[in-house]
Every structure is written in C-alpha cells, then in structure tokens.
Amino acid sequence: HPLVKGGELEGAAITRVHLEEDTARSAHSHDKSLVDFNRAGIPLMELVTEPVIHDAQTAGKFARELQLLLRTLGVSEANLEKGEMRIEANVSISKQKAVGSKEMGTKVEIKNLNSFRSVEKAIAYEIQRQTELLEKSGKVVQETRGWDEAKQETFHQRFKEGSADYRYFPEPDLPKLYISEIPEFSNEALRASLSELPWERRERYQKDLKIKAADSIIVTESLESAVFFDKVIPELASSGQAAIAANFLISDLATEPGSVSPESFAKLVRLFSEKAISSRGAKDILAIMKAEGGDPERIAEKRGLIQIHDAGALGGFIDTVLAAETKAVAEYRAGKQAALQYLIGKAMKESGGAGNPETLRKLIEIKLQESD
C-alpha cells in the first residue's frame, strides 16, 4: 500500500513511494562484512522509479535532484555518506527487440553506492559488463552486486530472489490508512504547504532575473547556495547585477560563500557594476572576503583597488608605458590591434591594477593619435 503512486522527477516516471523499516547497515572491507544495527527499526521512505532511465548520467542527475528536493522540503539532509539517503540501482540490458516490445533483460541490483559518482560509475560499469556478456552469448543472472570503489568494478554478493521468495504478508497490527481522506493530507493542503521547489526557483531566476539556464542550475545545485543567492537579490539594483552576482558566485566562490555575507557580496557586485573596481580587483577582493570576511569597499581602498577614472591621474602611467614600449607602439601604428590590448595591460600593471581599462583605452588611443 504505497503512500504515493505516479508522478515524475527530472523526467523519470515514479512508480511509487512507500514506507519501510530499516533493518541494518552493512559495511564491507576486504574479506569481511560488518553489520551495524544502530538504525534498526527506523522508518524510511523508499522511492521506486519506472525502468525509463537509460544511462548513468541521467541516473546521477535524478539522484542529485531528489537529494536537493528532500533538503528543500526539510525532509532530510539526505547525506549519502551518513546513510541518510541510499541508492540502489537496478540495471538490465536486453538485446534489440522489435519496435514496441516491452520485454526487459534480467535485472541486477547494485548496492554499496555511497556517492553520486559511485552511482554513475557503477551503473556505467554494469552496463558495459552485461553488454559484453550478452555479446558473447552469455547469460545475465539475477543477483545483487556490490560496488568496489578501489577496483572500480561491481562484484557478486548474493543471488537475487524473486518477489515471491520475500514472503511478503500484511502486518496484522497495522491497519490500512487512507491518508488522502485526511484533510491535512489533501492535495490542496499539501501543495499550499510546499516551499518553492528547486525547478521553480530555477525558472524564477531565468524568467525574472534573466540568468542563463546553465548558471541557474549551478546556483541551485545546493540549498545553501540558493538560499544565499536569494538573500543577495534584494540588495541588487537590476537583473544585470543579478547575472553578475551569479557569475561571481559560480566562478569565484564555487557556490560556497565561506565568510562572505549576502550584504557584503551584493555590495561588491554593485561596486563592480558601477566600475568602481575591475574584474581582477573583484576577484582578489572576493578571495579575501571568503577567507576573512570584511567590507569590500574598505578592502579595495586598503589594497588600492578602487579604479581610477581621472585622466590626469592616469596620464603619468600611460606616458611611462608608451615611452618604454616603443615596439608595441610601432605595431599598433602598423595596424595590429593586439598591440593596443598589450599596452592597456601594461598601463593597468603600472597603475597597480587601479586604472579603469576603458578609460585607459581611450586615453592611450588619444595620446597615440596626438603623437602621429
């Protein structure tokens, strides 16, 4: 009697969600196996999918999305390494059948999958193993196999029984529960109680903030980074700044803010958007903020990273560079645009990274035209 039937997640159809009772946790090492009974009797939720996943990457993507959903809803932290979430993959390969045929191959269950990478690698290995077996006219037997992380291969644990061999029977002390008839568990009540779901958050980022689809996926890969980003958004002035914030969060913080507060991160984005600091300066400031925290403007002032736009202040740096880089000057006058970028880089270095690149470009072009 499952609690849920039907539905889908990440494109994979869900067969059912039902309640089970944990028995124990096994750990395998070399030629020994240990059984940990500390979790015995703890209720657990089992989710079963239809056989519609056809490759290891899709399976890994489904598992990651399920973990994110469980965390978003506050169901569980769902840490695989702590046994809070377990994944058991059933893999079956069948020879090419007639179009429309639903005949499946013999399934093999894989256990001991304690990371998403293990899930993907084990499934890929098992697909290859079964394929090679069938190509040699061998027979796939129904069994349970484990995953050996060190050897990067699956190994036999026991032969798998059919469902009849499990000897399922109704629990006489547990009456049937018609949960859907309880007002608190009606579809309407449950939907109203839901927080924003991961795919809804991604859609909001793309639609309202104009963030690229790929960036919205990365920002929401962990609940922590998504919550952090949602706190940053109200501090920003435009969707353009939100896109900049997403880029910095992904490329410079690797979606892990560390000691950076949402307010200080938003302030740094505004400073960059207003051209008060350069891209290089923003990256340097973020590295300091992630390790130590702090106010981005004060860090920029202390390290001389506030950009200089004043032509008079930049003129001396440009004169020094043009006098020293005569070869690059000659190449620019000969039509090589790359030489201009080189001169801008040298002027940036001469100014200690404080010169605004666009201002430097304009001033260098003017000075070179004047000296023709």
C-alpha positions as CSV (number, residue, x, y, z in Angstrom):
1,H,0.0,0.0,0.0
2,P,2.2,2.9,-1.2
3,L,1.8,6.4,0.1
4,V,2.2,7.8,-3.4
5,K,1.7,6.5,-6.9
6,G,2.7,8.1,-10.2
7,G,4.3,11.5,-10.8
8,E,7.8,12.2,-12.1
9,L,11.1,13.8,-11.2
10,E,13.8,15.0,-13.6
11,G,11.9,13.3,-16.4
12,A,11.9,9.9,-14.7
13,A,8.4,8.4,-14.0
14,I,7.9,7.4,-10.4
15,T,6.2,4.0,-9.7
16,R,5.5,4.5,-6.0
17,V,6.7,5.9,-2.7
18,H,6.1,3.6,0.3
19,L,7.1,3.2,3.9
20,E,9.7,0.6,5.0
21,E,11.5,-0.2,8.3
22,D,15.3,-0.1,8.3
23,T,17.0,-3.3,9.4
24,A,20.7,-2.6,9.5
25,R,23.6,-1.1,7.6
26,S,26.3,-3.3,6.1
27,A,29.9,-2.3,5.6
28,H,32.3,-4.4,3.5
29,S,36.1,-4.4,3.8
30,H,38.3,-6.9,2.0
31,D,37.1,-10.4,3.0
32,K,34.9,-9.3,5.9
33,S,31.5,-7.7,6.3
34,L,30.1,-5.9,9.3
35,V,26.5,-5.2,10.2
36,D,25.5,-2.1,12.0
37,F,22.2,-2.4,13.8
38,N,22.0,1.1,15.2
39,R,19.4,2.1,12.6
40,A,17.2,-1.0,13.1
41,G,13.6,-0.1,13.4
42,I,13.9,3.4,12.0
43,P,11.2,4.1,9.4
44,L,12.4,5.0,5.9
45,M,10.9,6.2,2.7
46,E,11.5,4.2,-0.5
47,L,11.0,5.7,-3.9
48,V,10.8,3.4,-6.9
49,T,11.1,4.6,-10.5
50,E,9.9,3.0,-13.7
51,P,12.6,1.5,-15.9
52,V,12.9,4.7,-18.0
53,I,16.5,5.7,-17.2
54,H,18.8,4.6,-20.0
55,D,22.3,5.9,-19.0
56,A,24.5,6.5,-15.9
57,Q,24.5,10.3,-16.2
58,T,20.7,10.6,-16.2
59,A,20.6,8.3,-13.1
60,G,23.1,10.6,-11.4
61,K,21.2,13.7,-12.3
62,F,17.9,12.2,-11.0
63,A,19.6,11.2,-7.7
64,R,21.0,14.7,-7.2
65,E,17.7,16.4,-7.9
66,L,16.0,14.0,-5.4
67,Q,18.5,14.9,-2.8
68,L,18.0,18.6,-3.4
69,L,14.2,18.2,-3.3
70,L,14.4,16.4,0.1
71,R,16.7,19.1,1.5
72,T,14.5,21.9,0.2
73,L,11.4,20.4,1.8
74,G,13.2,19.8,5.1
75,V,12.6,16.0,4.8
76,S,16.2,15.1,5.4
77,E,19.8,16.2,4.9
78,A,20.0,13.1,2.7
79,N,23.7,12.7,3.1
80,L,24.8,9.5,1.3
81,E,28.0,9.1,3.3
82,K,25.9,9.1,6.5
83,G,23.4,6.6,5.3
84,E,20.6,9.2,5.3
85,M,19.9,8.5,1.7
86,R,20.7,5.3,-0.1
87,I,20.6,4.5,-3.8
88,E,20.2,1.0,-5.2
89,A,20.4,0.8,-8.9
90,N,18.7,-2.0,-10.9
91,V,20.4,-2.5,-14.3
92,S,19.2,-4.6,-17.1
93,I,20.4,-4.9,-20.7
94,S,18.3,-6.5,-23.4
95,K,19.1,-7.4,-27.0
96,Q,17.5,-5.3,-29.7
97,K,13.8,-6.3,-29.9
98,A,11.0,-5.4,-32.3
99,V,9.7,-1.9,-32.1
100,G,7.2,-1.5,-29.3
101,S,8.4,-4.6,-27.5
102,K,8.4,-4.2,-23.7
103,E,10.5,-7.3,-23.0
104,M,13.2,-6.5,-20.4
105,G,16.5,-8.1,-19.7
106,T,17.4,-9.8,-16.4
107,K,17.9,-7.1,-13.8
108,V,20.9,-6.9,-11.5
109,E,20.7,-4.8,-8.3
110,I,23.8,-2.8,-7.2
111,K,24.4,-1.8,-3.6
112,N,27.1,0.0,-1.6
113,L,26.7,3.2,-3.5
114,N,27.7,5.9,-1.1
115,S,28.2,8.9,-3.5
116,F,26.7,10.2,-6.7
117,R,30.0,9.5,-8.5
118,S,29.8,5.9,-7.3
119,V,26.2,5.6,-8.6
120,E,27.3,6.8,-12.1
121,K,30.4,4.7,-12.3
122,A,28.8,1.6,-11.0
123,I,25.9,1.9,-13.5
124,A,28.3,2.6,-16.4
125,Y,30.4,-0.4,-15.4
126,E,27.4,-2.7,-15.1
127,I,26.0,-1.7,-18.4
128,Q,29.4,-2.5,-20.0
129,R,29.7,-5.8,-18.1
130,Q,26.2,-7.0,-19.1
131,T,26.7,-5.8,-22.7
132,E,29.9,-7.7,-23.1
133,L,28.3,-10.8,-21.5
134,L,25.4,-10.8,-24.0
135,E,27.6,-10.1,-27.0
136,K,29.5,-13.3,-26.1
137,S,26.2,-15.2,-25.9
138,G,26.5,-15.4,-22.1
139,K,23.6,-15.2,-19.6
140,V,22.9,-12.4,-17.1
141,V,21.8,-13.9,-13.8
142,Q,19.5,-12.2,-11.4
143,E,21.7,-11.2,-8.5
144,T,22.8,-8.5,-6.0
145,R,26.2,-7.0,-6.7
146,G,28.2,-4.5,-4.6
147,W,30.5,-1.7,-5.8
148,D,34.2,-1.8,-5.1
149,E,35.4,1.8,-5.1
150,A,39.1,0.7,-5.1
151,K,38.8,-1.6,-8.1
152,Q,36.1,0.5,-9.8
153,E,34.0,-2.6,-10.5
154,T,30.9,-4.4,-9.3
155,F,31.2,-7.8,-7.5
156,H,28.8,-10.6,-6.7
157,Q,27.2,-10.6,-3.2
158,R,24.2,-13.0,-3.5
159,F,21.8,-14.3,-6.0
160,K,18.5,-12.3,-6.1
161,E,15.3,-13.9,-5.1
162,G,12.0,-13.3,-7.0
163,S,9.4,-11.2,-5.2
164,A,7.6,-14.4,-4.1
165,D,10.6,-15.5,-2.2
166,Y,10.5,-12.5,0.0
167,R,7.3,-13.9,1.6
168,Y,5.6,-10.6,1.9
169,F,2.5,-10.6,4.2
170,P,0.2,-7.9,5.6
171,E,1.2,-6.6,9.1
172,P,-1.7,-7.6,11.3
173,D,-1.0,-4.8,13.8
174,L,-1.0,-2.0,11.2
175,P,-4.5,-1.2,9.8
176,K,-4.9,0.4,6.4
177,L,-4.6,4.2,6.4
178,Y,-6.5,6.2,3.8
179,I,-4.2,9.2,4.1
180,S,-5.7,11.1,1.1
181,E,-9.0,11.3,3.0
182,I,-7.4,13.1,5.9
183,P,-7.9,16.9,5.4
184,E,-4.4,17.8,6.3
185,F,-3.1,15.5,3.6
186,S,-5.3,16.5,0.7
187,N,-3.6,17.6,-2.5
188,E,-4.7,21.2,-1.9
189,A,-3.4,21.3,1.6
190,L,-0.1,19.7,0.7
191,R,0.5,22.0,-2.2
192,A,-0.2,25.0,-0.1
193,S,2.4,23.9,2.5
194,L,5.2,23.5,0.0
195,S,8.1,25.9,-0.2
196,E,9.5,27.0,-3.6
197,L,10.7,23.8,-5.3
198,P,14.1,23.6,-7.0
199,W,12.8,23.7,-10.6
200,E,10.5,26.6,-9.7
201,R,13.5,28.5,-8.3
202,R,15.5,27.9,-11.4
203,E,12.6,29.1,-13.6
204,R,12.3,32.3,-11.5
205,Y,16.0,33.0,-11.9
206,Q,15.8,32.6,-15.6
207,K,12.5,34.5,-16.1
208,D,12.7,37.3,-13.6
209,L,16.4,37.8,-13.3
210,K,17.5,36.9,-16.9
211,I,20.1,34.4,-15.6
212,K,21.3,31.9,-18.0
213,A,19.8,28.4,-17.7
214,A,23.2,26.8,-17.1
215,D,24.0,29.3,-14.3
216,S,20.6,28.8,-12.6
217,I,21.2,25.1,-12.4
218,I,24.6,25.5,-10.8
219,V,23.4,28.1,-8.3
220,T,20.6,25.8,-7.2
221,E,22.7,22.6,-7.0
222,S,22.9,23.1,-3.3
223,L,20.2,24.5,-1.0
224,E,22.9,26.6,0.8
225,S,24.0,28.5,-2.3
226,A,20.4,29.0,-3.5
227,V,19.4,30.5,-0.1
228,F,22.5,32.7,-0.1
229,F,21.7,33.9,-3.6
230,D,18.1,34.7,-2.6
231,K,19.3,36.9,0.2
232,V,21.6,38.7,-2.2
233,I,19.0,39.5,-4.8
234,P,17.0,42.2,-2.8
235,E,20.3,44.1,-2.3
236,L,20.9,44.5,-6.1
237,A,19.6,47.2,-8.4
238,S,18.8,45.2,-11.6
239,S,18.7,41.9,-13.3
240,G,22.0,42.7,-14.9
241,Q,23.6,42.9,-11.4
242,A,21.9,39.6,-10.6
243,A,23.6,37.9,-13.6
244,I,26.9,39.3,-12.4
245,A,26.3,38.0,-8.9
246,A,25.5,34.5,-10.3
247,N,28.7,34.6,-12.3
248,F,30.9,35.6,-9.3
249,L,29.1,33.0,-7.0
250,I,29.9,30.3,-9.5
251,S,33.3,31.2,-10.8
252,D,35.0,32.8,-7.8
253,L,33.2,31.3,-4.8
254,A,32.4,27.9,-6.3
255,T,28.9,28.3,-4.8
256,E,30.4,28.2,-1.3
257,P,30.3,31.7,0.2
258,G,32.5,30.9,3.2
259,S,32.8,34.0,5.3
260,V,31.1,36.2,2.8
261,S,27.8,37.7,3.9
262,P,24.9,38.3,1.4
263,E,25.1,42.0,2.1
264,S,28.8,42.4,1.5
265,F,28.6,40.2,-1.6
266,A,25.9,42.4,-3.0
267,K,28.0,45.5,-2.3
268,L,30.9,44.0,-4.2
269,V,28.6,43.3,-7.2
270,R,27.4,46.9,-7.1
271,L,31.0,48.3,-6.9
272,F,31.9,46.2,-10.0
273,S,28.7,47.1,-11.8
274,E,29.4,50.8,-11.2
275,K,33.0,50.3,-12.5
276,A,34.4,51.3,-9.1
277,I,36.5,48.1,-9.2
278,S,37.8,46.0,-12.1
279,S,37.1,42.3,-12.7
280,R,40.5,41.4,-11.5
281,G,40.1,43.5,-8.4
282,A,36.7,42.0,-7.7
283,K,38.2,38.5,-7.8
284,D,41.0,39.5,-5.5
285,I,38.6,41.1,-3.0
286,L,36.3,38.1,-3.1
287,A,39.2,35.7,-2.3
288,I,39.9,37.9,0.8
289,M,36.3,38.1,1.8
290,K,35.8,34.3,1.5
291,A,38.7,33.6,3.8
292,E,38.3,36.5,6.3
293,G,35.0,38.3,5.7
294,G,35.0,42.1,5.6
295,D,33.6,45.1,3.7
296,P,34.5,45.0,0.0
297,E,34.9,48.8,-0.3
298,R,37.3,49.0,2.7
299,I,39.3,46.1,1.3
300,A,39.5,47.8,-2.1
301,E,40.6,51.1,-0.6
302,K,43.2,49.4,1.6
303,R,44.7,47.5,-1.3
304,G,44.5,50.3,-3.8
305,L,41.9,48.5,-5.9
306,I,39.4,51.4,-6.3
307,Q,39.5,52.2,-10.0
308,I,40.9,55.5,-11.3
309,H,38.9,57.2,-14.0
310,D,40.6,60.6,-13.8
311,A,42.6,61.3,-17.0
312,G,45.1,63.5,-15.2
313,A,45.9,60.7,-12.6
314,L,46.3,58.1,-15.4
315,G,48.3,60.2,-17.8
316,G,51.6,59.6,-16.0
317,F,51.2,55.8,-16.1
318,I,50.4,56.0,-19.8
319,D,53.4,58.2,-20.6
320,T,55.7,55.8,-18.8
321,V,54.3,52.8,-20.7
322,L,54.4,54.4,-24.2
323,A,58.0,55.6,-23.6
324,A,59.1,52.1,-22.6
325,E,57.1,50.0,-25.1
326,T,58.2,51.5,-28.4
327,K,57.9,48.2,-30.3
328,A,54.2,47.8,-29.3
329,V,53.5,51.4,-30.2
330,A,55.0,50.8,-33.7
331,E,53.0,47.6,-34.1
332,Y,49.8,49.4,-33.2
333,R,50.5,52.1,-35.7
334,A,51.1,49.4,-38.3
335,G,47.5,48.2,-37.7
336,K,48.0,45.4,-35.1
337,Q,45.0,45.9,-32.7
338,A,46.5,43.2,-30.3
339,A,49.3,45.7,-29.6
340,L,46.7,48.1,-28.1
341,Q,45.5,45.5,-25.7
342,Y,49.1,44.8,-24.7
343,L,49.6,48.5,-23.9
344,I,46.4,48.6,-21.9
345,G,47.6,45.6,-19.8
346,K,51.0,47.3,-19.2
347,A,49.2,50.5,-18.1
348,M,47.0,48.5,-15.8
349,K,50.1,46.9,-14.2
350,E,51.8,50.3,-14.0
351,S,48.8,51.7,-12.1
352,G,48.8,48.7,-9.7
353,G,45.5,47.4,-11.2
354,A,43.7,50.6,-10.3
355,G,43.3,52.1,-13.8
356,N,40.0,51.6,-15.4
357,P,40.6,49.6,-18.6
358,E,38.1,51.5,-20.8
359,T,39.4,54.9,-19.6
360,L,43.0,53.7,-20.3
361,R,42.0,52.5,-23.8
362,K,40.5,55.9,-24.7
363,L,43.5,57.8,-23.3
364,I,46.1,55.6,-25.0
365,E,44.3,56.0,-28.3
366,I,44.2,59.8,-27.9
367,K,47.9,60.0,-27.0
368,L,48.9,57.8,-29.9
369,Q,46.8,59.9,-32.3
370,E,48.3,63.1,-31.0
371,S,51.9,61.8,-31.4
372,D,51.3,60.7,-35.1
